[in-house]
Amino acid sequence: MPDREQVYRKFAPITAFFNQVRSRTCNIKAMEDLRYPIGKFKPQDTYSPEEIKTNIQVISAIPSKFVNLLSDWRDHQLDTPYRPEGWTVRQLVHHVADSHINAYCRFRLALTEENPTIKPYRESLWATLPDAESAPVELSLQLLKFVHYRWVLLLNSLGEPELGRTFFNPGTQKTTRLDTAIALYAWHGEHHYQHACQLALRKGW
């Protein structure tokens, strides 16, 4: 009967293999947590008036949350990627401004046209344009502040018929209701805010 040490030696390669698999799985999970700190967006079939109101409040708060978080950050902090191979915080802030300006226009199109076809854009390439990589974040924070003022005024005026209006995205081949779009952009703003916030926590900033 083999002793315990012989058994350990015999199965050591198998044990090492499974340890590598487990480690790789943990690393993938950690990377997913860095990419989606509040989870991926999951649309609902319907939204209650209370849920819509909460989502609008989240959208309203996003500019001030970014301002409060980043007010004393220096360039080296803003130019730190929020995750390995990810955007820098500077790119991230400019992306949120780009995205929400587009969203504001999409809402206005949906409210004035019948299921309009929106213009998709290549956000990964927008984020590598010179202004996105080097411009002061204050520019986009100011854009967010005033776009959100207008946007939230519009959102708070919408009734049930308006919330059911739609736009069509040819990139995803999906038609989206405005109540779902409100939830999406509430998630989107908080999603990217948490990227920066979690980076700050990890770095002790």
N, C-alpha and C positions, 0 to 999 in steps of 0.2 A: 504494500500500500504506500503510495508516494506521500512524502511528508508535506507539510504546509508550504515550505519554501519552494519545493519543486512545482507545486500547483500554481503558486504565484508567478514563478518564472514562465511556466507554460502559457498562462493566460495574460501575461503582461502586455504583449502586443495588442490583444483584443481590448484590454482595459484602456490602454493608451488611445486606441482608435476612438472608443466611445467617449473618452474624456475630451478629445479634440472636437468631436461632433457636438458635445454638450457645450463646450466653450464657444464654438462657432455660433451655435444657436443663441447663446446668451448675448454675444456681440451683435448679432443681427437684431435681436430684441432691443438691445440698448440703442442701436442706430435708429430703429423704428421709433423709439421713444423720443430721440432727439429730433426726428423729422416731424413727428406728430404728437407733440406734448399734450394736446387735449384730445387726441384721437382723430380719426378721419371723419369728414362730414358725412352724416347719415340723414338724408332727407326723409321727412315724414309725409304721409298721404295728406294729412290736414294739420292745420295749426289753429289753436284756440286764440281768441282775442288776447288773452293774458300772455300766451307764448309770443305772439307777434309784438305786443307792447314791450316785453322783456328783451326781445331781439333788437328792437329799435333802440332801446336804452343802451344795449351793448355797443351798437354802432355809434351812438352819440358819444360814448365815453372813450372810444379808442384814441382819438387825437390827444386828449389830455393825459391818458395813461402813457403814451409814448413820450410826450414832453416831460412828464414827471420822472420817468425812468432814465431818459437820456440827457437830461439838462446839464449835467456836469461831466459827461463822457468826453474824453480826449480822442484825438484822431486815431491813435493806435488801438483804442478800444472799439471805435466805430468800424475800423478796418479789420477786425477780428471775425473770422467765419463763425457763425453760430453753431456749426457742426463741421466735422471733417468733410472736405470737398463741397461744402455748402456756401451760400452767399455770405458776404460780410453783412454786418448789421447795417452799414451804410446802404448797401444794395437792397437789403430787405426793406428799409424804410422807404426808399424811392419806389420799390415795387408796390408797396401798399398804396402809395399815392397814385401810381399809374393805374393799378387795378380798380381803385375806388372811383377815380375819375371816369373810367370806362363804365363802371357799374351805374353811376349816376346818370350817364347818358343812356344806358340801356333801359333804365326805369322810365325815363322821359319818352323814349321811343315807344315802349310798350303801352304807355298811357295815351299816346296820341296816334298810334297806328295799330292795325289788326295783326297780331302775332308777327311783328317785324323780324326780319333776319338780321341779326347783329353781325358786326365785323370782329371775328376773332383776331388775336394778336399773339405773337411768339414771345411770351413773357421771359423765357430764358435768354433770348437775344436782347430784349429791351434792357435786361439787367446788366448786360455787358457793354452797353453804350457808354461813351465817356462821362456823360453827366451822372449816370447811375453809379458809376464806379468812383467818382471823385467829388461830386458836388456836395456842398454842405447839407447836412440832413435838415437844417432849419428851413430850407426851401420847401422840402416836401412836407415837413410838419405844418408849415403855414398853409400849404395847399390842402392838406387833410383837414385842418381846422375849418377853413371856409367852405370847402366842398361839403363837409359833413353838416355844417350849419344849414346849407341849402337842402341837402339830401334829407336830413331829419325833419325839416319843416314839411317837405313833400310827403315823406313817409307817414307822418302823424296826421296828414289830411286824408289818407286813403280809407275808403270804406270797403265793405265786403266785395262789391262788384269790381272795384279797381284792383283789389288784392288778387282777384282771380284772373286778371289779364296776364298775357304771356309774351315771351319772346322766344325766337328759335335760334339756336347756336349751330351753325353748319359744321363747326369743328367737332363737336360732340354728337351731332345729330339728335339733339334733345330740345324739347320745348319745356320751358321753365315758367311756372307761375310766379307772380311777384311775391306772394307770401313765402314761397320756398326760397326765392332769391334773397329776401330779407334775412332769413335764417342762415343762408350760405355766407353772406357777407358779414354777419355777426360772428359766425365761426371763423371766417377768414381773417378778420382783424385781430381777434383774440389769439388765433393760431400763431400769427407772426409776432404779436406782442410777447407771447410766451416764449418764442424762440429767443428773443433778446433778454427777457427776464430770466429764463433758466440759465442762459450763458452767464449773466451777471452773478447768479447764485453759485454756479460752478467755479467761477473765477474769484469770488469774494469781492466783487466790485460794489 
